[in-house]
Amino acid sequence: METMIEEYQMIQDKNSRLGESILLTKRYIPPLIIKKHRWQEDEQHQIVAGGNKDLEDLNQREKLEYISIGTDRFFEPNEHGLIPSTVVLQGPSSIGKTITLQKIMLDWASGNIYEKFDYIFYLNCKEMKLIQTETSLANLLLSNCQDLKIPVSEILANPENLLLLIDGFDELRFSLDYLNSKMCSDPHEKTSISCIFNGLLRKTLLNKSHLLITSWSMAVEKLKCYLVTPCSFEILGFSPKGRETYFSNFFEDGQQAKQAYTFVQANEMVYSMCFAPIVCWSICTVLQQQYESGQPLDENLTTNTSLFVFFVTGMLNHCSCKQTSQKNLQCLSTLAEEGMRKQMNLFEEEQIKKHNLDVDNILALFLNENQYQEGTVTRRTFSFVHFTFQEFFAALFFVLEEKPQIRESGTDQGPNVIKLLKDNQEGTDGFLVATVRFLFGLLNGDTISYIQRSLSCKVDSQIKAILMKWVMVSATQNPPLKEQKLVELLHCLFETQDVEFVKAAMEHFTEITLSSLSLTVADCRALAFCINFSCKKHSLNLHDCQLGYQQLDVLVLGIANCLDIRITGKLEESAVKLLCEALKHPDCELQSLTLNDAGLTDECAMDLCYVLSEKQMLTELYLIGNFFTDKSVPSITYLIENCKRLRIISLYNSQLTSDGINKLICLERRIRKSGRRLIIIV
């Protein structure tokens, strides 16, 4: 057992150098595993909505088949009291099937699982199919575990106490022929690998043994032809808690782990994809490279586009040469664009073949097969492992110069890009929003250079002029853009990270009104970026946008470039302090400020009044519906006396007493007698 523990306690990362390995427990996180297939509507909903919400919902469902189970329960009695002899663990590529079997081997060798089995052997189908000479099952088991203390024949004599882990049936599906393959029945007979596995699966060989088989979902239908009453489970990847644990295990520095997880969690789009171990590994690897280079996490990885470019190119280059990566990228982008154009996220087999996609190789990283019953027929369709990948690759379609001959959209991309932008602007379902954002991000100069350098792909930079013209038309249209469409445009500008592009675009915006939108941190980050780099001073209306500390924390970057700020709705005291700090900026030329129904206290009044007393351009201040008491009167008095251009201050519906109100009325009269215009509304 010691030798087996030594063998399975260490694994290699995908980018490991020769001789490098890491503890399996550092990478293995218990995945969500459910019994049986989900129905079609669950499959399609997860494809579009992403991993995060659906996995949480699945884990909370009351039905037995939807409860996540542990690997120690695969061979428990079913509802009829029968113990399965064959278990299938299915799931898409890179979802964690292999490492789950390796963990089972390690746990069994350590005495922590499946004590009822005297022996467990791990058979890797990828390695098995390379064996060209005839061999026997006995020899396979012996070569798999050479430190056996007893003869193999003695082990095979009691097959009911034997568990075989068969990893990657999909690797064998072209080697096996259900109708014509000979079925081996003697474990000592020398024959082909195909005959041995045919016998194992169809139970003519060691019919009382137990099998645990992993397979891509796309190969399960063929696997069913071989198996007798198998019990099927599906692996779904990480839960939200599992994602956090993965980050914690990946980074040796606990502070870096926490910082990296927080960085990714703040990006809703990327975080939702982290249910897939391959995505978690890719993102962690990219962030680790940032740490090693001494760069902050948000440098070069500021946008969704930059994150996707980094880990998609990393995944492609890790699994294939540049020439193959380039071809795969082009074929994937063509399929994705067709799907976005036709509003599809499920693709038939004919479409996969039409686009020359090799689902058995590199593209398994990005494509899943989805199976569900339609009457007596099992329908097979394909989808991207996460809908955001489809959106990203669709955007790539428009910027890559080399296109496969099979594409339907012609050679001139200009009309196609314009149609994409128009359809997105006129649409109400948001189907094309992310694709358009990615399109803007892919035309960033550094991103173009990185794609060309990493994948030897040429990028059509002429698309940039089309995007700029579209921005200008959108910014000057009458009636003006509605609030949600304006936010989308700001996100597009943010994705470019092109200061000159943003300056030119923002020249056409004076008033930015986003009233009644529940702004996310990402929305506020895009807004602040655009205002900050604008050459103009703007009027910003954020009425009823439900701004919290996190939103204001990123918004402060653009506050100094606003002449008029209107915020309505509850603000935390900590958020008010952030706002005050932003208003201290020497370039801030604030003329009007509205903070109505913000829940401002006397302490807030003190902070705000002393900061605003330095703003000599301020003419209007609206603080309606706040919690000011008479304690705020001295602060307000100080503000009015020092801010010489202040003409209107409204404190209506506050908690001032008649005494406090009288003091302010007397102040108003005194100021007016000096010849200065002033209206105090209480």
N, C-alpha and C positions, 0 to 999 in steps of 0.2 A: 504493500500500500504506500510505503514511503516514496517509492519510485514514481508511482502514479500521482501522488500529491505534488512532487517536484515537477512533473511534466505539465500538470494542468493549473498550477497556481500562478504561472507566468504566461503572459500573452504578448504579442507584438502589436503595436499601434500601426495604423495604415501607412504612416510615414517613417517607421522605425528604420534606423540604419542596421547593417549587419551586426548581429550580436546583441542589439538593444532589446530589452523586454521590460515589462511592467507587471506588477501584481494584478491578477485578474480581478480581485476585489476592488481595485482602484477604478476599474472601468465598468464592472457589472453592477447594474441597478435593477432590482426586481421590476419587470415590465408589467403592464396591464395585460392580462390574459383572460379571454372569455371563451365560453363553450358555445359551439355551433356558429353558424353564419348569421350575420346581421341581414335584415331585409334590405331591399334595394333602396328604399327611401333613406335609411340610415347611411348607406354607403355614399349616396350622391350628396346628402346634406353635409357629410364630413369633408368631402372633396371641396365643396364651395366655401363652407364656413371655416375650415381650418381645424387644426388638431386640438386646440386648448379647450374650448367649451365642450366639444363633443366627448372628449375623453373623460372629463369630469362628470358629464351627464351619464355616460355609460356606466361609470363606476358606482353611480347612485341608484341605478335601476333596481327594482325589486325582483324582477324575474331571475331565476336561478342562472339561466344561461348568460346573463349579462353581468353577473358578479365576478369581479376579478379574482382569480384563484392563484395559489402558489404552485411552484413546480413539484412540490411534494404530494400533490393531490391528483396527478394525472391518472394513477391506477387505483383510484378509489371505486368502490361499487357504484353502479349507476342506479337509476330509480327502480330497476327490477332486482337489485341486489347482486348483479353480475359484475365481475371485475373484467375490464377490457384487456385483451391480450395485445391489441395494436392501437396505438395512439398517434394521431397526426397533429403536428404543431405547424400551422401554416401562417404565412404573412408575407408582405412584400420584401424585396431585397433590402438588406441593411437595416432591418427593424430589430435585430437582436436574437435571431434564432440560433446561430452558431454559438455565440457566447453563453446562451442559456444552457445548451447541452454541455459545454465545457464546465459551467458552474455545477451542473448536476454531477458530472464526473468527479469534480473536486469535493463536493459535499458528501458523495457516497464514500469516496476513499477516506474521508475524514470521519466517517461514521455518523454523519448528521442526517442522512436521508436514505430511504429505500433499503432498510436493513433486511427486508424479506428476500432481497436478491443477493445470492452468494457472489455473483460476478456481473459486472457491467462492462461492455466493450463499446468503444467509440469508433465508428466507421465513417470516414470522410469520403463522400461519393466523388468529389472532384479528384481526389487522389486515386480512388478505386478505378475510375474509368481510364486512367493512364496505364493500367496494367494490361499488357498485350499478351503475355504468356498465360497458359492455363495454370490454375492453382486451385486450392481447396479452401473451404471455409475454415477448416482447422488451421491451415497455414496462415490465413488472414488474421485470425484471432491471435495466433502465436506471435506474428510479426508486430501486431498491435500492442502486445503486452508481453515482452520477452522475459520478464522476471517472475513468471508464474511459478508458484511453489508446487503445483501439482500438474500432472499431464493434462493436455487439452482434452483428451478422450474422456477423462473423468468428469470434466466440466460439461461436455456435450452429452454425457449420459443422463444428466438431470436438467433438461432444458427449461423446465418450469421455474427453476431458480435463476434463470439467465435473462438479462435485459440487454438488448442490442440498440444502441443509439445510431440511427442511420441519418447522417446529416447531409441534406441537399439532394433529395430525390430528383429535383429538376435537372441536376447535372447528368442524370442517367437516362432521361426520358427518350433520348435519341438512340441510346444503346440497347434499350429494352424493346422487345416486340411482343406484345401480349399474345398475338395469335400464333407466331412462329417460333418464339424462343423456347428452347428446351428448359424444363424445370428440374433443377437438381434436387435430389432427395437424400443424398448421402453426404454428410459434412466432411468426409475424408476423400471424396471423389475429386480428382483434378479435372477442372472444366473451365469454361470462360466465366468472367466476372458477370456477364449478362445472365448466364444460367444460374449462378449462385444467388444473385439478388432476385431473380424471378422466382426461385424456390422459396427464399425467405419471405418475400411479400405475399406469395400465394399459399404459404404454409404447407408446402410439400417438404420443406427442409426445416427441421426443429419446430414442428407444428405446435408444441407446447411452450415455446419460448415467448418472451414479451418483446415488442418492438415499439420504439419511440422514433418517429420519422418526421423530419422537418422538410418543408417544401415551400417554394414560392406558391402563392395563391393560384397563379396561372397554370401550374402543373398538377394541381390537386385533382382535376377532373380525370386525367389519365391515371393518376395514382389509384383512384377509386376502382378502376378496372381490376386491379391486382388484389385488393384487400377484402377481407371478410369481416363484416360488421365492425369497422374501425370507430373509435371515439375521436371526434375532431375538436381541436381548440384553435383559437386565433390569437396571435400576439399583436398588440396594438401600439406598443412603444411605451414611452414614459408618461406617468402622471405628472401634474404640476410639481408635486413634492419630489418626484424622481428626478426631474430636471434640475432642481436646486441641488440635490445630492450629487448629481453628475458633475456639476460645476465645482462643488466643494471638493470632490475627489480628484478632479482633473488638475487643479492648481495646487501646488505644494504650499504656496503662501496663502494663508487663510484670508488675509485682507484683499489680495488680488482676486481670489475666488468670489468673495462677496461683491467686490466692485464690478467684476465681469458679469455676474448674474444680474445685478441691479441694472447694469448697462443694457443687457439684452432684454430683460423684463420690461424696461421702459419702452421698448420698440414692440408694439403689439403684433405687428405683422411677422417679425422674425421669431418672437417668442412662441407664437402659435404653432410654428413648424418644429419646435424643439421636442415634440413627442417622438421624433425619429432620431435614434442614436447617431446615425450618420450626420445629421444636421447639427446635433449637439457637438459632436467631435469636430466637425468642420469649423464651426463658429469658435469653439474653444481654442482650436489650433491657430486661427487667424488672430484672436485676441492675445494669445500667448506670444505670437510673433511681434505684436505691438509692444508688449511688455519687454521682450528681449531687446528690441531696438531702442528702448527708452522713450518711446512716443506715448502720449496720452491715448486712451482708448478711442476718443472721438476724433483723433487726427487720422485722416484718410478713410475713416469708417463713420463719417458723420451722417451719411444718408443710407436709406434702404438700398439704393442702387449700388453704392460702393460695397456694402456688405455682401450683396448677392454676387457681384462681380468677383470679389475675392474668393468666396468659398465655392462658387460654381466652377471657376477656372481651376481652383485647387483640386476639386473632385475629378474634373475631366483629365487634368494632367497627371493625376496620381494613377489613373487607371488606363491611360493610353498615351501614345505618342502625340506630338503636336498635330501631325497630319490627320490622324484619326480623330483627335479632339475637334479639329476644325470641321470635319465632315459631320460629326455628331451634333455639333453646335448648330450647323446650318439646317440639318434635318429636323432637329428638335424645334428650332425657331419657326420653321415652315409649318409644322404640325400645330404648334401653339397659335400662330397667327390665324390659321384656318379656323381653329376652335373659337377664338375671340371674335372673328368676323361673323361666324355663324351662330355665336352664342351657345357653344357646346363645351362641355367639360368631360364628356364620356365619348370615347372614340371606338368605332368598330374595327375589327381585325383588318378589314380591307383598307381602311385609312392608314393603319400602321404600316402595312405592306407598301401602299402607294408612296409613302414618304421614306421608304428604305430604312426603316428603323429596326435596329438589331436589339430586340428586347432581351436577348440572352447575354449581352455583354455590358458595355458601359451604360447603356440607356436604362438598365435596371435600376440605376441610382435615382432616376428621375421619373420612371413610369411604374405604375401599379396595374395589376389586372383585377377587375371587379367581376365577380361571378354571382348570379342570382337566378332563381327559377322563374320561368315564364311557362306555367302549366307543367308539362313533362320535359320541357327543353331547358337546358342550362345555357344561359346567354353569357358570352364573354365580351367584355368591353375593357378598354384601357383608359387610364387617367394619369395625370401628373400626380406625383406623390403628395403634393400640396398645390392647391389652386394658384397660389402666388408664384410657383415656378412657371406655370403656364403663362401668367401675366408677364413675367420677366422675359421668358423666351420669345413671347410675341413681340415685345418691344425690340428685342435684338433683331428680329426679322427685318425691321425697317432701317436699321443702321448698318447691317453687314452688307458689304458690296457684292461678295460672291454669293449667288443664290443657286440652289439646286434647280435643275431644268423642270422639275415637276411642279413648281409652284404655279398657282393659278392667277396671280395678280399682275402679270406683265413685268416689264423691265423698269419702267420709270416709277420710282417710289413716291414722287411728289403728290400725285392725285390720291394715292392710297393713304399717305400721311394726313393730308387735308381731310379726307373722309373720316379717318379715325378720330381726329380732333373734333370734327363737326358732330359725329355720332355721340361722342362722349359729352359734348356740351349740351346737346339736345336731349340726351337720355336722362331718365329719372331713377334708374335702378342701380347706378354705380358700377355696372358690369365692366366698363372700360377704364375706370378711374386709375387703378394701379398701373395698368399698361401705359397710359399716357404719362404718368409720373416717372416710370422707369425710362420711357423714351427721352424725356428731358434729361434725366440723370446720366444716361449713356452718352450724351454729347458733351459731358465735361471733359476738358482737355486731358487731365491726368488719367481719367477713366479710359479714354480712347487709347492713350499711349499704353496703358497696362494691358488692355485687351489685345492690341496689336503685338505687343512684346510677348505676352504669355501664350497666346493661341495662334500667332501668325495670321490673324484675320485682319482684313482691311475694313475700315469703317468709313461710311459715307458721311463726311462732315457737312455736305451741302444741305442736309436735313435741317441744320441749325437755323439757316436763314428762313426756312418755312415756319419753324416754330416761333421765331421772333416776330414775323409778320402776323401770325395768328394771335400772339399775345397783344400786339398793338391794336388789332381790330377788336379783340375782346375787351380791352381796357377802355376803349372809346365808344363802345356801342351804346345805343339808346333804344330802349331803357337800359340802365346799367346792369351788370351781372347781379344775379341774386346772391344772397349771402353764402349759400353752400357752394355755388360755382366759384365764387371769389376765393373761398378757402382752398378749393381744389387748385386754382391757378397759383396761389401762393405756395402750395406744396410743390407744384411743378418748378417754380422758380428756385425754391430751396434745394431741390434735387440737383439742379445744375451746379450749385456752389460756384457759379461764375459771376463774380462781382460786377463786371462790366455789363453782362447780360441783364442782371437784376436792376442795375442803375437805369439802363435804357427802358426797361419795362415799367419801373415804378414812376418814371417821369410822367406817365399818363394817369396816375392815381393821385387824387388830392384827399378826398374823404374815403376812409375805409370803414364800412359799416358791416358788422357781423352780429347784429342784434338777435337775441333769442336762440343763438346756437350754443349747444353745450360743448365748449371748446376743450379738446384734449391737450395734453402736454405737447404732443407732436404738432397739433394745429398752432399752438402758441409759439413753438420753436420756429416754425416756418414763417409766421407773421413777424416775429421779432427780427429774424434774419433779413427779410425783405425791407422792413422799415429802417433798420440800422444802416443798410448799405445804400439806401435811397439818397439822392442828392436834394430831395425836396423835404419840406416839413409837412407832416400829415395831420389830419383830423381822424381820431380813432374812436369809434363808437362800439363799446362792448356791453351794451345794455342787456342784462339778464343772461350772461354767458356762463354763470356758475363757476367763477374763477376761484381756485384754491391756491394754497401756498405754492404747490408744484408748478401750476400754470404761470403764476406771477414771477416765479423764480427764473423762468426762461424769457418771459415777456420783458423784463426790465432792460434787456439788451437794446430794445427798440424804443423805450419810453422817452429817452432824451431827444428823439427826433420827431416828437409830436407837439403840435401847437395846442391841440384840443383833445382832451381825454375824457371819455364818458364811461363810467363803470357803475352799473346798478346791480345790487345783490349783495348778500352777506360776504364779508371779508374777515378772515382770521386776523388777529392782532399782528401775528408774525408776518402775514402777507402785507399788511399796511406798512410795517417797518421796511419791508423790501421795496415797496413803492416809494417810500420817503428817501431811501438810499439812491434809488434811480433818479429821482428828481433833483438830487444834489449835483448831478453831472454838470460841468461848466458849460456844455453846449446846449443844455436844456433851456428853451425859450418859451416855456409854457404860458399860454394866454388864457386858457379856460380849463377848469377841472370840475368834473361832476362825480361825486361818490354818494349816490342816493341809496337809502335803505341798506347801507353797508354794515350796520351794526357797530358803528364807530363809538368808542368809549371816550371818556375824558383823557385817558392816557394817549389814545390815538390822536385826539385833538391837539394835545401838547406837541407830539412829534410832528404832526402834519403842519401845524401853524408856524412852528419855528423854521421848518424847511421852506415853506412857501413864502415866508417873509423876505427871503433872499431873491425871489423870482419877481423882478421889477417889471416884467412884461405881463404879469398876471392881471386880468381885468374882471374875470367872472369866476365865482366859486359857489358851487351848489352842493350842499351837504344836508339834503332833505331826509327826514325820517331816521335820524341816528339817535344815539343814546346820550347826547351831551346834557350834562347838568350844569348848575351854576359854577361848578369847579372849572369848567372850560372857558368861562368868560374872560379871565386874564389872558389866556393863550390867544383867544380870538381878538381881543383888544390889541395885543402886541402885533398880531398879523396885520390888522387894519391900519395901525399907525405906521408900520414900516413898509408895507406894500403900497406905494404911493399911487399906482395906476388902478388899483382894485376899485371897480365901480359897483359890482353887485355881489352880495354874499347872502345865500339863502340857508337859514337854519330852521326852516319850517318843520313842524311836527317833531321837535326834539323834546327833551325832558326838562327844559329850562323852567324855573319858577317865574312868577311875576316880578320878583326882585331882579333876577338875572336878565329878564327881558327889558326891564326899565333901564338897567345899566347900559345895555346895548343901544336902546333908543336915545339915551343921553349922549352916548358916543357918536351916534349917527348925526345928531344935531350939531355937536361940537365940530365934527369934520366938515359938515356942510357950511358952517359959518366961516370956515377958513377958505372957502371958495372951491373946495374939491367936491365933485359929484360922487355920491355914495348912496346906495340903497341896501339896507339890511332887512331881510324878510325873516320874521320870527313867528 
